[in-house]
Amino acid sequence: MSDIFISYARSTAAQAEQIAGALRGLGYDIWRDDELPAHRAYADVIQAQLQAAKAVLVIWSADAVRSDWVRSEADRARTDHKLVQLSVDGSALPMPFDQIQCADLVGWTGDLQAAGWQTVVASLAALTGSGPDTPAQVAAGKPDQPGEVILAVLPFDNLSTDPEMQFFSDGVSEEIIQRLSRGAKLKVIGRTSSFQFRGESKTEAARLLRCSHVLDGSVRRAGERVRINAHLIEASSRTTLWSDRYDRGLEDTFAVQDDISEKIAGALDQTFSSFSTPAVDPTVYDLYLRASLKSYAPDELRTSVGLLEVATQRAPQFWEAWARLAYSRSWLRFYEPFAVRAASAPLVVGEANRALSVDPQNADALAAKLFVFPPFGQFVAAGAALETLRQAPGVGDGKRFIGWFLRAFGHVEESVAEDERAYRTNRLDPLSANMVALGKMAAGRVEEAVPIFEDLIAKNPDMSFPVSSLLRAKAFLSDWNGVDGLLKLAANRQLREFEQGLPFIRAKRDPTVENIGNWRSDFETHVSETGCVDVSRLVYAAHLGLVEEAYRAIEGARLGPAGTGGDMMGPDGYRTSLLFQAGMPELRNDRRFPRLCARLGLVEYWDATGKWPDCADEVPYDFKTECAKVRDIPKEDFFS
């Protein structure tokens, strides 16, 4: 749902759009009745949006005073203590609204410093809260919390004559990000977001990234020598706090990065504890820098793995390369046949362990292991591994998936908080945006997820996962026009991560007796032929009204699709997060659900940790009592 609901008379639509545009510029999500879906009843949508909005902004005019709709919406907002008022023509307000503060925007032309507008913004900020997404802070270019130190390290400018050296300049910045986030007690914006600002756009970085400080610089490389200039700027005053120049040989690059990190931490009065990276040959370091991931596309992942295999062969002591290799390979496995996955899992674990033997808190190595080990069903061990990842310092790429892992344990609300925390330090990263949108959808906040997915599709047309995610979101909102358009789009691209979901969406789109019957037939045929049934099919079956068929399959088949190799979180594995989706409660609302969870290994985890899933307080039966009854049921043997 939106932050602000705007109520107005049709005659002031132009003013309403101007006001809405100004508020969107401050970072607010806005809802006006021009966004009303054609397929839903007007009153139903109005009521839902009014109830969900954090604030209701009423634009009073002569026509608004006479409008029953506007007065009704204003009265509901007043009752809920979230009313903000402004007038665009000075008309006398009806009772009791004439007793409430009303900002004067008569003749307002969009001046953001106007007294009336400042009154409106202050009132909206008070109602929507001062949390991490407060729009007033966005406009001011301030960090999330007053006094909080948040650093953005921008990509250093390449001053060499060879444009290919830009990757080296980026690598210097990237390594400084890693070192500062690991050692200094400050927040550092993620690489994916800060690296979007180059050239003239760097002037907008502090405002759009909501950071308090910016580190920028340049790199000039000539032969085997490098000159690095760096300067630290306080964003609000644009004061340079520190600057320095380094002329070194390429073999000293790590020492320079460490020195810069220490100087920055000192300038910010932070404690920086350097962690040692052995000096490596410059050609090996080049391979390492070239292996940095951006799109996570299969070809990019294969290139990354190949470069890092060479780097680690040439420099076995280069533990950062081992960590990046494990992480890249753990992702490449998602695109591999099952037979290849089974062979590559030990490689990921071995490579991650090489890095962890030197740096036990390396987030990327920890995440890589969690993607492939422990095996599915070992939730107690996986929970401990996840907690180690959560506590690890720094902003490694792997930390963006903590919320995703948490949903597999049934901790949906906690997962959303983790998603939002990761997103705040990497706001322009498409994977972080996708994770936070998936979390919102899992928690039932589908309307909030839709614009994020739509923005991802518009900005990243080659990525498939936002399409499949938006397809499911549109289906849960019964936006069938949107579903039809996305199904056409899906026909022209491979949605490998959602192949099982497409038949489900089509059946949900047109739930005739024939279509549901066909889905049931395909479901039962699959179970009969494979002797297996996976979580996603069970959840989809129950949601389509086939609860009995789902539980009959559970009792007569093994859990999990055949041949997956048993990954903990593999995309074709046992997606237990689907069991806890807010929009699909049918399977877990049945008393037989705890027995399913016991076979999956989840009851063992909840019982051992005392961390019960959110659904324990939501299902129409005593969840913990039913879990106690099935506590001794053997877990599924996923590898026999």
C-alpha positions as CSV (number, residue, x, y, z in Angstrom):
1,M,0.0,0.0,0.0
2,S,1.0,3.7,-0.4
3,D,2.4,6.1,2.2
4,I,-0.1,8.8,1.4
5,F,-3.7,8.8,0.1
6,I,-4.7,12.0,-1.7
7,S,-8.4,13.0,-1.6
8,Y,-9.6,15.8,-3.9
9,A,-12.4,17.0,-6.2
10,R,-12.2,16.3,-9.9
11,S,-12.0,20.0,-10.7
12,T,-8.6,20.2,-8.9
13,A,-7.1,17.2,-10.6
14,A,-4.2,19.3,-12.0
15,Q,-3.3,20.7,-8.6
16,A,-3.6,17.1,-7.1
17,E,-1.1,15.8,-9.7
18,Q,1.3,18.7,-9.1
19,I,1.2,18.0,-5.3
20,A,1.5,14.2,-5.9
21,G,4.5,14.8,-8.1
22,A,6.2,17.0,-5.5
23,L,5.6,14.3,-2.8
24,R,6.9,11.6,-5.0
25,G,10.0,13.7,-5.5
26,L,10.5,13.5,-1.7
27,G,10.4,9.7,-1.9
28,Y,6.7,9.1,-0.9
29,D,4.5,6.4,-2.4
30,I,1.3,8.1,-3.4
31,W,-2.2,6.8,-4.2
32,R,-4.8,8.8,-6.1
33,D,-8.0,7.5,-7.6
34,D,-6.5,7.8,-11.1
35,E,-4.7,4.6,-10.2
36,L,-8.0,2.7,-9.6
37,P,-7.8,-0.7,-11.2
38,A,-10.6,-1.2,-13.8
39,H,-11.4,-4.7,-12.5
40,R,-12.1,-3.7,-8.9
41,A,-15.1,-2.1,-7.2
42,Y,-14.5,1.6,-6.5
43,A,-15.6,1.6,-2.9
44,D,-13.6,-1.5,-2.0
45,V,-10.4,-0.1,-3.3
46,I,-11.0,3.3,-1.7
47,Q,-11.6,1.7,1.7
48,A,-8.6,-0.6,1.4
49,Q,-6.3,2.3,0.4
50,L,-7.6,4.6,3.1
51,Q,-7.1,2.0,5.8
52,A,-3.6,1.1,4.7
53,A,-2.2,4.6,4.1
54,K,0.0,6.2,6.8
55,A,-1.4,9.6,6.0
56,V,-4.4,11.1,4.2
57,L,-3.9,14.4,2.4
58,V,-7.1,16.2,1.7
59,I,-7.0,19.0,-0.9
60,W,-9.9,21.3,-0.1
61,S,-11.6,23.4,-2.7
62,A,-15.1,24.7,-3.2
63,D,-16.0,21.5,-5.1
64,A,-14.3,19.3,-2.5
65,V,-16.4,20.9,0.3
66,R,-19.5,19.9,-1.7
67,S,-18.3,16.4,-2.4
68,D,-19.7,13.6,-0.3
69,W,-16.7,11.4,-1.3
70,V,-14.1,13.9,-0.2
71,R,-15.9,14.7,3.1
72,S,-16.3,11.0,3.8
73,E,-12.6,10.3,3.2
74,A,-11.6,13.3,5.3
75,D,-13.8,12.1,8.1
76,R,-12.3,8.6,8.0
77,A,-8.8,10.1,8.1
78,R,-9.8,12.3,11.0
79,T,-11.2,9.4,13.0
80,D,-8.0,7.4,12.3
81,H,-5.8,10.4,13.4
82,K,-4.0,10.6,10.1
83,L,-5.5,13.7,8.4
84,V,-3.4,16.4,6.8
85,Q,-5.3,19.3,5.1
86,L,-4.5,22.0,2.6
87,S,-6.6,24.5,0.7
88,V,-6.0,25.6,-2.9
89,D,-8.7,28.3,-3.2
90,G,-9.4,29.5,0.4
91,S,-12.9,28.1,0.6
92,A,-14.5,27.8,4.0
93,L,-14.1,24.3,5.4
94,P,-17.0,22.3,6.7
95,M,-17.3,21.3,10.3
96,P,-15.4,19.8,12.1
97,F,-12.5,20.3,9.7
98,D,-12.6,24.0,10.2
99,Q,-11.2,23.3,13.7
100,I,-8.2,21.5,12.4
101,Q,-5.0,23.1,11.0
102,C,-5.2,23.6,7.2
103,A,-2.2,24.7,5.2
104,D,-2.7,27.6,2.8
105,L,-1.6,26.6,-0.8
106,V,-3.7,29.2,-2.6
107,G,-1.8,30.1,-5.8
108,W,1.0,27.6,-5.0
109,T,3.2,27.1,-8.1
110,G,5.4,24.3,-6.8
111,D,7.8,26.3,-4.6
112,L,9.2,23.7,-2.2
113,Q,10.3,26.4,0.3
114,A,6.8,28.0,0.6
115,A,5.6,28.2,4.2
116,G,2.4,26.3,3.4
117,W,4.2,23.5,1.6
118,Q,6.7,23.2,4.5
119,T,3.7,22.8,6.9
120,V,2.3,20.0,4.7
121,V,5.7,18.2,4.5
122,A,6.3,18.5,8.2
123,S,2.8,17.1,9.0
124,L,3.2,14.2,6.6
125,A,6.7,13.4,8.0
126,A,5.3,13.3,11.5
127,L,2.5,10.8,10.5
128,T,4.7,8.6,8.3
129,G,7.4,8.4,10.9
130,S,11.2,9.1,10.9
131,G,12.2,5.5,9.9
132,P,14.7,4.6,7.2
133,D,12.5,5.7,4.3
134,T,11.4,9.1,5.5
135,P,11.1,11.2,2.4
136,A,12.0,14.5,4.1
137,Q,15.4,13.0,4.6
138,V,15.6,12.0,1.0
139,A,15.0,15.6,-0.1
140,A,17.6,16.9,2.3
141,G,20.1,14.3,1.2
142,K,20.6,13.2,4.8
143,P,21.3,9.7,6.2
144,D,18.6,7.6,7.7
145,Q,19.3,8.6,11.3
146,P,20.5,12.0,12.4
147,G,24.2,11.9,13.3
148,E,24.6,8.5,11.7
149,V,27.8,8.0,9.6
150,I,27.0,6.4,6.2
151,L,29.7,6.4,3.6
152,A,29.5,6.1,-0.1
153,V,32.7,5.1,-1.9
154,L,32.3,6.2,-5.5
155,P,34.1,4.5,-8.4
156,F,37.5,6.2,-8.8
157,D,38.0,8.0,-12.1
158,N,40.3,6.3,-14.6
159,L,42.9,8.9,-15.7
160,S,44.9,6.4,-17.7
161,T,44.9,6.6,-21.5
162,D,43.7,3.0,-21.7
163,P,39.9,2.8,-21.1
164,E,40.3,-0.9,-20.2
165,M,41.9,0.3,-17.0
166,Q,38.5,1.4,-15.7
167,F,38.0,-2.1,-14.2
168,F,41.2,-1.5,-12.2
169,S,40.0,1.9,-10.9
170,D,36.6,0.3,-10.0
171,G,38.5,-2.5,-8.3
172,V,40.4,-0.1,-6.0
173,S,37.1,1.5,-4.9
174,E,35.5,-1.9,-4.5
175,E,38.3,-3.2,-2.2
176,I,38.1,-0.1,-0.1
177,I,34.4,-0.7,0.4
178,Q,35.1,-4.2,1.5
179,R,37.9,-3.2,3.9
180,L,36.0,-0.3,5.5
181,S,32.7,-2.3,5.9
182,R,34.7,-5.1,7.6
183,G,36.8,-3.1,9.9
184,A,35.3,0.3,10.7
185,K,32.1,0.8,12.8
186,L,30.2,2.7,10.1
187,K,27.7,1.9,7.4
188,V,29.0,1.7,3.9
189,I,26.8,1.8,0.8
190,G,26.9,-1.3,-1.4
191,R,29.0,-1.3,-4.5
192,T,26.1,-1.9,-6.9
193,S,24.4,1.3,-5.8
194,S,27.4,3.6,-5.4
195,F,29.0,2.5,-8.7
196,Q,26.1,3.9,-10.6
197,F,27.4,7.4,-10.1
198,R,30.1,8.4,-12.5
199,G,31.2,11.7,-14.1
200,E,28.8,14.5,-13.6
201,S,26.2,12.3,-11.8
202,K,28.6,12.0,-8.8
203,T,27.2,15.4,-7.6
204,E,23.8,13.6,-7.0
205,A,25.3,10.6,-5.1
206,A,25.0,11.9,-1.6
207,R,21.3,12.9,-2.0
208,L,20.1,9.8,-3.8
209,L,22.1,7.4,-1.6
210,R,21.2,9.2,1.7
211,C,24.8,9.1,2.9
212,S,26.6,11.5,5.2
213,H,30.0,11.2,3.6
214,V,31.5,10.5,0.2
215,L,34.8,9.1,-0.8
216,D,35.9,9.9,-4.3
217,G,39.2,9.8,-6.1
218,S,41.1,8.9,-9.3
219,V,43.6,6.3,-10.4
220,R,46.3,6.8,-13.0
221,R,48.2,3.7,-14.0
222,A,51.4,3.8,-16.0
223,G,53.3,0.5,-16.6
224,E,53.9,-1.1,-13.2
225,R,53.3,2.1,-11.3
226,V,50.0,3.6,-10.0
227,R,49.0,7.0,-8.6
228,I,45.9,7.1,-6.5
229,N,44.3,10.3,-5.3
230,A,41.5,10.1,-2.7
231,H,39.4,12.6,-0.8
232,L,36.7,12.4,1.8
233,I,33.9,14.8,1.7
234,E,31.2,15.6,4.4
235,A,28.0,15.7,2.3
236,S,25.9,18.4,3.8
237,S,28.6,21.0,4.1
238,R,30.6,19.7,1.1
239,T,33.7,20.1,3.3
240,T,36.8,18.0,2.4
241,L,37.8,16.2,5.6
242,W,40.8,14.4,4.3
243,S,42.8,14.0,1.1
244,D,46.0,12.3,0.0
245,R,48.0,11.0,-2.9
246,Y,49.8,7.7,-3.3
247,D,52.5,6.8,-5.8
248,R,53.3,3.1,-5.5
249,G,54.1,0.0,-7.5
250,L,51.3,-2.3,-8.4
251,E,52.5,-4.9,-5.9
252,D,51.6,-2.4,-3.2
253,T,48.0,-1.9,-4.2
254,F,46.6,-3.7,-1.2
255,A,48.8,-1.7,1.2
256,V,47.5,1.5,-0.4
257,Q,43.9,0.4,0.0
258,D,44.5,-0.4,3.6
259,D,46.2,2.9,4.2
260,I,43.3,4.8,2.6
261,S,40.8,2.9,4.7
262,E,42.7,3.6,7.9
263,K,42.9,7.3,7.1
264,I,39.2,7.5,6.3
265,A,38.3,5.8,9.6
266,G,40.5,8.1,11.5
267,A,38.9,11.2,9.8
268,L,35.5,9.9,10.9
269,D,36.7,9.0,14.4
270,Q,36.0,5.3,13.8
271,T,38.0,2.3,14.8
272,F,39.4,0.5,11.8
273,S,41.0,-2.9,12.3
274,S,42.8,-3.9,9.2
275,F,42.7,-7.5,8.1
276,S,45.7,-8.8,6.2
277,T,45.6,-9.7,2.5
278,P,48.8,-11.1,1.1
279,A,50.5,-9.3,-1.7
280,V,49.8,-10.9,-5.0
281,D,51.1,-10.5,-8.5
282,P,49.5,-7.6,-10.3
283,T,48.3,-9.9,-13.2
284,V,46.6,-12.1,-10.7
285,Y,45.0,-9.1,-9.0
286,D,43.7,-8.0,-12.5
287,L,42.0,-11.4,-12.9
288,Y,40.4,-11.0,-9.5
289,L,39.1,-7.5,-10.3
290,R,37.7,-8.6,-13.7
291,A,35.7,-11.4,-12.0
292,S,33.5,-9.0,-10.1
293,L,29.8,-9.8,-10.7
294,K,27.2,-7.3,-11.9
295,S,24.3,-9.0,-13.7
296,Y,24.6,-12.6,-12.4
297,A,23.8,-13.8,-15.9
298,P,25.0,-17.3,-16.7
299,D,27.8,-16.2,-19.1
300,E,29.0,-13.6,-16.7
301,L,29.1,-16.2,-13.9
302,R,31.0,-18.7,-16.1
303,T,33.6,-15.9,-17.0
304,S,33.9,-15.1,-13.3
305,V,34.5,-18.7,-12.3
306,G,37.1,-19.2,-15.0
307,L,39.1,-16.1,-14.1
308,L,39.1,-16.9,-10.4
309,E,40.1,-20.5,-11.0
310,V,43.2,-19.2,-12.8
311,A,43.8,-16.6,-10.0
312,T,43.6,-19.1,-7.2
313,Q,45.9,-21.5,-9.1
314,R,48.5,-18.8,-9.5
315,A,48.1,-17.4,-6.0
316,P,46.8,-20.1,-3.6
317,Q,47.3,-17.8,-0.7
318,F,44.9,-15.2,-2.2
319,W,42.0,-16.0,0.1
320,E,39.8,-13.1,-1.2
321,A,39.8,-14.8,-4.6
322,W,38.8,-18.1,-3.0
323,A,35.8,-16.4,-1.4
324,R,34.7,-14.8,-4.6
325,L,35.2,-18.1,-6.5
326,A,33.0,-20.0,-4.1
327,Y,30.3,-17.3,-4.3
328,S,30.3,-17.1,-8.1
329,R,30.3,-20.9,-8.4
330,S,27.4,-21.2,-6.0
331,W,25.4,-19.0,-8.3
332,L,26.5,-20.7,-11.5
333,R,25.1,-24.0,-10.1
334,F,21.6,-22.5,-10.4
335,Y,21.9,-22.7,-14.2
336,E,23.5,-26.1,-14.4
337,P,22.0,-29.6,-14.9
338,F,21.4,-31.5,-11.7
339,A,24.2,-34.0,-12.5
340,V,26.7,-31.1,-12.7
341,R,25.4,-29.5,-9.6
342,A,26.1,-32.6,-7.6
343,A,29.7,-32.6,-8.7
344,S,30.2,-28.9,-8.1
345,A,28.8,-28.7,-4.6
346,P,32.0,-30.1,-3.0
347,L,34.0,-27.5,-5.0
348,V,32.0,-24.6,-3.5
349,V,32.4,-25.9,0.0
350,G,36.1,-26.5,-0.5
351,E,36.7,-23.1,-2.0
352,A,34.7,-21.3,0.7
353,N,36.6,-23.2,3.4
354,R,39.9,-22.0,1.9
355,A,38.8,-18.4,2.5
356,L,37.2,-19.1,5.9
357,S,40.3,-20.7,7.2
358,V,41.9,-17.2,7.0
359,D,38.9,-15.0,7.4
360,P,36.1,-16.9,9.3
361,Q,33.7,-14.0,8.9
362,N,33.9,-13.6,5.1
363,A,30.2,-13.0,4.1
364,D,30.5,-14.2,0.6
365,A,32.2,-17.5,1.5
366,L,29.6,-18.0,4.3
367,A,26.7,-17.4,1.9
368,A,28.2,-19.7,-0.8
369,K,28.3,-22.5,1.7
370,L,24.8,-21.9,2.8
371,F,23.6,-22.1,-0.8
372,V,24.9,-25.7,-1.0
373,F,25.5,-26.9,2.6
374,P,24.2,-28.2,4.9
375,P,21.9,-30.5,2.9
376,F,18.2,-29.8,2.8
377,G,16.3,-30.9,5.9
378,Q,19.2,-30.1,8.2
379,F,17.5,-26.9,9.4
380,V,19.2,-26.8,12.8
381,A,22.7,-26.7,11.2
382,A,21.5,-24.3,8.5
383,G,20.0,-22.0,11.1
384,A,23.4,-21.9,12.9
385,A,25.2,-21.2,9.6
386,L,22.7,-18.4,8.8
387,E,23.2,-16.8,12.2
388,T,27.0,-16.8,11.6
389,L,26.3,-15.0,8.2
390,R,24.0,-12.5,9.9
391,Q,26.6,-11.6,12.5
392,A,29.5,-11.3,10.0
393,P,30.7,-7.7,9.5
394,G,30.7,-5.9,6.2
395,V,28.5,-5.6,3.2
396,G,29.4,-8.7,1.2
397,D,27.1,-9.6,-1.7
398,G,25.9,-12.7,0.1
399,K,24.3,-10.7,3.0
400,R,21.5,-9.5,0.7
401,F,20.0,-13.0,0.8
402,I,19.6,-13.3,4.6
403,G,15.9,-12.4,4.4
404,W,15.4,-15.0,1.6
405,F,17.0,-17.7,3.8
406,L,14.9,-16.7,6.8
407,R,11.6,-17.2,4.9
408,A,12.6,-20.8,4.4
409,F,12.3,-21.2,8.2
410,G,8.9,-19.5,8.4
411,H,10.2,-16.2,9.8
412,V,8.5,-13.9,7.3
413,E,8.3,-10.7,9.2
414,E,11.9,-11.0,10.4
415,S,12.9,-11.7,6.8
416,V,11.3,-8.4,5.6
417,A,13.2,-6.4,8.2
418,E,16.5,-8.0,7.0
419,D,15.6,-7.4,3.4
420,E,14.9,-3.7,4.1
421,R,18.1,-3.4,6.1
422,A,20.1,-4.8,3.2
423,Y,18.2,-2.6,0.7
424,R,18.9,0.6,2.7
425,T,22.7,0.1,2.1
426,N,22.3,-0.8,-1.5
427,R,19.2,1.0,-2.8
428,L,20.1,0.8,-6.5
429,D,21.0,-2.8,-6.6
430,P,18.4,-4.9,-8.6
431,L,19.0,-8.0,-6.5
432,S,18.4,-6.2,-3.2
433,A,15.3,-4.6,-4.7
434,N,14.0,-7.9,-5.8
435,M,14.7,-9.4,-2.4
436,V,12.8,-6.7,-0.5
437,A,9.9,-6.9,-2.9
438,L,9.7,-10.7,-2.5
439,G,9.7,-10.2,1.2
440,K,6.8,-7.7,1.1
441,M,4.9,-10.1,-1.1
442,A,5.5,-13.0,1.3
443,A,4.2,-10.9,4.1
444,G,1.0,-10.0,2.2
445,R,2.0,-6.5,1.2
446,V,1.6,-7.3,-2.5
447,E,0.6,-3.8,-3.5
448,E,4.0,-2.5,-2.2
449,A,5.9,-5.1,-4.1
450,V,4.3,-4.5,-7.5
451,P,5.9,-1.1,-8.3
452,I,9.3,-2.4,-7.3
453,F,9.0,-5.4,-9.7
454,E,7.7,-3.0,-12.4
455,D,10.7,-0.7,-12.0
456,L,13.1,-3.6,-12.1
457,I,11.6,-4.8,-15.4
458,A,11.8,-1.4,-16.9
459,K,15.4,-0.8,-15.8
460,N,16.7,-4.4,-16.3
461,P,15.0,-5.8,-19.3
462,D,17.3,-8.8,-19.5
463,M,16.5,-10.0,-16.0
464,S,13.8,-12.7,-15.9
465,F,13.2,-13.0,-12.1
466,P,11.3,-9.7,-11.8
467,V,8.9,-11.0,-14.5
468,S,8.0,-14.2,-12.7
469,S,7.7,-12.4,-9.4
470,L,5.4,-9.7,-10.9
471,L,3.4,-12.4,-12.6
472,R,2.6,-14.0,-9.2
473,A,1.9,-10.6,-7.6
474,K,-0.5,-9.6,-10.3
475,A,-2.3,-12.9,-10.0
476,F,-2.8,-12.4,-6.3
477,L,-4.2,-9.0,-6.9
478,S,-6.6,-10.5,-9.6
479,D,-5.1,-8.1,-12.1
480,W,-5.8,-10.4,-15.0
481,N,-5.0,-7.8,-17.7
482,G,-1.6,-7.5,-16.2
483,V,-1.3,-11.3,-15.9
484,D,-2.2,-11.7,-19.6
485,G,0.4,-9.2,-20.7
486,L,3.1,-10.8,-18.6
487,L,2.2,-14.3,-19.9
488,K,2.9,-13.0,-23.4
489,L,6.2,-11.6,-22.2
490,A,7.0,-14.9,-20.5
491,A,6.4,-16.7,-23.8
492,N,9.4,-15.0,-25.3
493,R,11.9,-15.6,-22.5
494,Q,13.0,-18.4,-20.3
495,L,11.6,-18.2,-16.7
496,R,13.6,-21.2,-15.5
497,E,13.1,-20.2,-11.9
498,F,9.3,-20.3,-12.4
499,E,8.6,-23.1,-14.8
500,Q,6.3,-24.9,-12.3
501,G,4.5,-21.7,-11.5
502,L,3.3,-20.8,-15.0
503,P,0.7,-23.7,-15.2
504,F,-0.4,-22.6,-11.7
505,I,-0.9,-19.0,-12.8
506,R,-2.8,-20.1,-15.9
507,A,-5.1,-22.2,-13.8
508,K,-5.6,-19.4,-11.3
509,R,-6.2,-17.0,-14.1
510,D,-9.1,-19.1,-15.5
511,P,-10.2,-21.6,-12.7
512,T,-12.8,-23.5,-14.7
513,V,-13.7,-27.0,-13.7
514,E,-11.9,-28.2,-16.8
515,N,-8.7,-26.2,-16.1
516,I,-8.5,-27.2,-12.5
517,G,-9.2,-30.8,-13.5
518,N,-6.3,-30.6,-16.0
519,W,-4.0,-29.2,-13.3
520,R,-5.1,-32.0,-10.9
521,S,-4.4,-34.6,-13.6
522,D,-1.0,-33.3,-14.3
523,F,-0.2,-33.0,-10.6
524,E,-1.2,-36.6,-9.9
525,T,0.6,-37.9,-13.0
526,H,3.8,-36.2,-11.9
527,V,3.5,-37.8,-8.4
528,S,2.7,-41.2,-9.9
529,E,5.5,-41.2,-12.4
530,T,8.3,-39.8,-10.1
531,G,7.2,-41.0,-6.7
532,C,8.1,-37.5,-5.5
533,V,6.3,-34.3,-4.7
534,D,7.9,-30.9,-4.0
535,V,6.7,-28.1,-1.8
536,S,5.8,-25.7,-4.6
537,R,3.4,-28.1,-6.2
538,L,1.8,-28.9,-2.9
539,V,1.3,-25.2,-2.1
540,Y,-0.1,-24.5,-5.6
541,A,-2.4,-27.5,-5.4
542,A,-3.9,-26.4,-2.1
543,H,-4.4,-22.9,-3.3
544,L,-6.3,-24.1,-6.3
545,G,-8.7,-25.9,-3.9
546,L,-7.0,-29.3,-4.0
547,V,-6.1,-29.6,-0.3
548,E,-7.1,-33.2,0.0
549,E,-5.2,-34.1,-3.2
550,A,-2.1,-32.4,-1.8
551,Y,-2.2,-34.2,1.5
552,R,-2.9,-37.5,-0.2
553,A,0.2,-37.0,-2.3
554,I,2.2,-36.1,0.8
555,E,1.3,-39.4,2.4
556,G,2.0,-41.5,-0.6
557,A,5.2,-39.9,-2.0
558,R,8.7,-38.8,-1.1
559,L,9.1,-35.1,-0.5
560,G,11.2,-33.1,-3.0
561,P,11.6,-33.4,-6.8
562,A,13.7,-36.2,-8.0
563,G,17.3,-35.5,-8.9
564,T,17.8,-32.1,-7.3
565,G,20.9,-33.0,-5.4
566,G,19.3,-31.7,-2.2
567,D,20.5,-28.1,-2.2
568,M,19.5,-26.1,0.9
569,M,18.2,-23.2,-1.2
570,G,18.6,-24.3,-4.8
571,P,16.1,-22.8,-7.1
572,D,14.6,-26.2,-8.1
573,G,14.9,-27.6,-4.6
574,Y,12.6,-27.6,-1.7
575,R,11.3,-24.0,-1.5
576,T,9.9,-24.2,2.0
577,S,9.5,-20.4,1.9
578,L,6.4,-21.0,-0.2
579,L,4.8,-22.8,2.7
580,F,4.6,-19.5,4.6
581,Q,3.4,-17.1,1.9
582,A,0.6,-14.9,3.3
583,G,-1.5,-15.2,0.1
584,M,-1.5,-19.0,0.1
585,P,-2.6,-20.2,3.6
586,E,-4.6,-23.3,2.6
587,L,-1.9,-25.9,3.2
588,R,-0.8,-24.6,6.6
589,N,-4.4,-24.0,7.8
590,D,-4.9,-27.8,7.8
591,R,-4.0,-29.7,11.0
592,R,-1.9,-32.1,8.9
593,F,0.5,-29.3,8.1
594,P,2.8,-29.8,11.2
595,R,3.3,-33.5,10.1
596,L,4.5,-32.3,6.7
597,C,6.9,-29.8,8.5
598,A,8.2,-32.6,10.7
599,R,9.1,-34.7,7.7
600,L,10.8,-31.7,6.1
601,G,12.9,-31.2,9.3
602,L,11.3,-27.8,10.3
603,V,9.7,-29.0,13.5
604,E,13.1,-30.2,14.7
605,Y,14.5,-26.8,14.1
606,W,11.6,-24.9,15.8
607,D,11.7,-27.2,18.8
608,A,15.4,-27.0,19.2
609,T,15.7,-23.2,18.8
610,G,12.4,-22.0,20.2
611,K,12.1,-19.8,17.2
612,W,8.6,-20.6,16.0
613,P,7.3,-19.5,12.6
614,D,4.9,-16.6,12.2
615,C,2.1,-18.9,11.2
616,A,2.1,-20.4,14.8
617,D,-0.1,-17.6,15.9
618,E,-2.2,-17.4,12.7
619,V,-3.5,-20.9,11.9
620,P,-6.9,-22.0,13.2
621,Y,-5.5,-24.6,15.6
622,D,-2.9,-25.0,18.3
623,F,0.2,-25.1,16.2
624,K,2.7,-25.9,18.9
625,T,0.5,-28.7,20.3
626,E,0.2,-30.3,16.9
627,C,3.9,-30.0,16.3
628,A,4.5,-31.8,19.7
629,K,2.4,-34.7,18.5
630,V,4.6,-35.2,15.4
631,R,7.9,-34.4,17.0
632,D,9.2,-37.9,16.8
633,I,8.2,-38.5,13.1
634,P,11.4,-39.3,11.2
635,K,12.7,-36.6,8.9
636,E,12.6,-37.4,5.2
637,D,15.7,-39.1,4.0
638,F,16.4,-36.9,1.0
639,F,19.4,-38.8,-0.2
640,S,18.4,-42.5,0.0
